[in-house]
Amino acid sequence: GSGTISNYMFAYFKAVCDKYGIYYNEGSISMKTPTYDNVVYQLNNGGPFILMTFDHGYYYNHGVTAYGYIRLVSQTTGWYKSYVKICDGNADSGRFIDISTIATSSTGSMVSWTW
Protein backbone atom coordinates (compact mmCIF):
# COMPACT_ATOMS: atom_id res chain seq x y z
CA GLY A 1 0.00 0.00 0.00
CA SER A 2 0.90 3.63 -0.06
CA GLY A 3 1.33 3.89 3.71
CA THR A 4 0.42 6.73 6.04
CA ILE A 5 -0.54 9.97 4.32
CA SER A 6 1.42 12.81 5.94
CA ASN A 7 -1.07 15.52 4.89
CA TYR A 8 -3.58 14.09 7.37
CA MET A 9 -1.27 13.71 10.39
CA PHE A 10 -2.35 16.93 12.15
CA ALA A 11 -6.04 16.08 11.80
CA TYR A 12 -5.43 12.45 12.79
CA PHE A 13 -3.41 13.44 15.86
CA LYS A 14 -6.09 15.88 17.02
CA ALA A 15 -8.91 13.38 16.42
CA VAL A 16 -7.19 10.63 18.44
CA CYS A 17 -6.44 12.97 21.36
CA ASP A 18 -9.98 14.33 21.32
CA LYS A 19 -11.51 10.85 21.15
CA TYR A 20 -9.59 9.65 24.21
CA GLY A 21 -9.81 12.92 26.16
CA ILE A 22 -6.06 13.59 26.00
CA TYR A 23 -5.14 17.23 26.52
CA TYR A 24 -2.62 18.81 24.17
CA ASN A 25 -1.66 22.40 23.47
CA GLU A 26 -3.07 22.82 19.96
CA GLY A 27 -0.87 25.84 19.25
CA SER A 28 2.24 23.78 19.97
CA ILE A 29 1.73 21.15 17.26
CA SER A 30 4.52 21.49 14.73
CA MET A 31 6.20 19.60 11.92
CA LYS A 32 10.00 19.48 11.81
CA THR A 33 12.74 17.62 9.97
CA PRO A 34 13.95 14.70 12.14
CA THR A 35 17.60 15.66 12.45
CA TYR A 36 19.55 14.31 15.40
CA ASP A 37 19.32 17.68 17.20
CA ASN A 38 15.53 17.93 16.68
CA VAL A 39 14.98 14.33 17.81
CA VAL A 40 17.09 14.77 20.96
CA TYR A 41 15.50 18.10 21.84
CA GLN A 42 11.95 16.78 21.48
CA LEU A 43 12.58 13.59 23.44
CA ASN A 44 14.45 15.38 26.23
CA ASN A 45 11.99 18.29 26.50
CA GLY A 46 8.63 17.26 25.10
CA GLY A 47 8.41 13.50 25.01
CA PRO A 48 7.45 11.07 22.25
CA PHE A 49 6.48 12.25 18.78
CA ILE A 50 5.04 10.94 15.54
CA LEU A 51 7.75 10.17 13.01
CA MET A 52 6.80 10.01 9.34
CA THR A 53 9.08 8.19 6.92
CA PHE A 54 9.04 8.93 3.19
CA ASP A 55 10.37 6.39 0.67
CA HIS A 56 12.22 4.62 3.51
CA GLY A 57 13.90 1.34 2.56
CA TYR A 58 11.92 -0.65 5.15
CA TYR A 59 8.93 1.50 6.13
CA TYR A 60 8.37 3.33 2.83
CA ASN A 61 5.68 5.94 3.75
CA HIS A 62 4.64 5.20 7.32
CA GLY A 63 3.93 6.87 10.65
CA VAL A 64 5.51 5.46 13.83
CA THR A 65 5.91 6.64 17.42
CA ALA A 66 9.44 7.75 18.34
CA TYR A 67 10.29 7.48 22.03
CA GLY A 68 14.05 7.13 22.42
CA TYR A 69 17.42 7.63 20.79
CA ILE A 70 20.99 6.41 20.99
CA ARG A 71 24.25 7.66 19.51
CA LEU A 72 27.13 5.26 19.05
CA VAL A 73 30.70 6.48 18.65
CA SER A 74 33.49 4.50 17.02
CA GLN A 75 36.46 4.20 19.35
CA THR A 76 38.83 4.03 16.41
CA THR A 77 37.50 6.74 14.08
CA GLY A 78 35.39 8.91 16.42
CA TRP A 79 32.55 8.85 13.88
CA TYR A 80 28.96 8.88 15.12
CA LYS A 81 25.99 6.71 14.19
CA SER A 82 22.65 7.92 15.56
CA TYR A 83 19.37 6.03 15.86
CA VAL A 84 15.82 6.85 16.93
CA LYS A 85 13.90 4.16 18.84
CA ILE A 86 10.39 3.61 17.55
CA CYS A 87 7.22 1.62 18.05
CA ASP A 88 5.86 0.67 14.66
CA GLY A 89 2.81 -1.42 15.52
CA ASN A 90 4.36 -4.45 13.81
CA ALA A 91 6.66 -5.71 16.56
CA ASP A 92 6.32 -6.45 20.28
CA SER A 93 9.48 -4.51 21.12
CA GLY A 94 11.10 -1.28 19.98
CA ARG A 95 13.02 -0.99 16.76
CA PHE A 96 15.71 1.46 15.70
CA ILE A 97 15.87 3.64 12.58
CA ASP A 98 19.17 5.15 11.47
CA ILE A 99 18.55 8.91 11.70
CA SER A 100 20.68 9.53 8.60
CA THR A 101 18.02 7.72 6.52
CA ILE A 102 15.23 10.12 7.60
CA ALA A 103 17.01 13.40 8.39
CA THR A 104 15.96 15.46 5.35
CA SER A 105 12.58 16.96 4.52
CA SER A 106 12.27 14.56 1.57
CA THR A 107 12.90 11.43 3.69
CA GLY A 108 11.22 12.20 7.01
CA SER A 109 9.14 14.49 9.14
CA MET A 110 8.33 14.65 12.84
CA VAL A 111 5.06 15.85 14.33
CA SER A 112 5.66 17.11 17.86
CA TRP A 113 3.57 18.88 20.49
CA THR A 114 3.47 19.82 24.15
CA TRP A 115 0.87 18.69 26.65
C-alpha positions, -999 to +999 in steps of 0.1 A: +000+000+000+009+036-001+013+039+037+004+067+060-005+100+043+014+128+059-011+155+049-036+141+074-013+137+104-024+169+121-060+161+118-054+125+128-034+134+159-061+159+170-089+134+164-072+106+184-064+130+214-100+143+213-115+108+211-096+097+242-098+129+262-061+136+260-051+172+265-026+188+242-017+224+235-031+228+200-009+258+193+022+238+200+017+212+173+045+215+147+062+196+119+100+195+118+127+176+100+139+147+121+176+157+124+196+143+154+193+177+172+155+179+167+150+143+178+171+148+210+155+181+218+120+168+215+126+136+234+145+154+262+120+183+265+086+173+251+084+135+250+075+111+222+065+122+188+050+109+155+077+102+130+068+100+093+091+082+069+090+089+032+104+064+007+122+046+035+139+013+026+119-007+052+089+015+061+084+033+028+057+059+037+046+052+073+039+069+107+055+055+138+059+066+174+094+077+183+103+075+220+141+071+224+174+076+208+210+064+210+243+077+195+271+053+190+307+065+186+335+045+170+365+042+194+388+040+164+375+067+141+354+089+164+325+089+139+290+089+151+260+067+142+226+079+156+194+060+159+158+069+169+139+042+188+104+036+176+072+016+181+059+007+147+028-014+155+044-044+138+067-057+166+063-064+203+095-045+211+111-013+200+130-010+168+157+015+157+159+036+126+192+052+115+186+089+117+207+095+086+180+077+065+152+101+076+170+134+084+160+155+054+126+170+045+123+146+016+129+114+037+112+122+070+091+145+091+083+146+128+051+158+143+057+171+179+036+189+205+035+198+241+009+187+267 
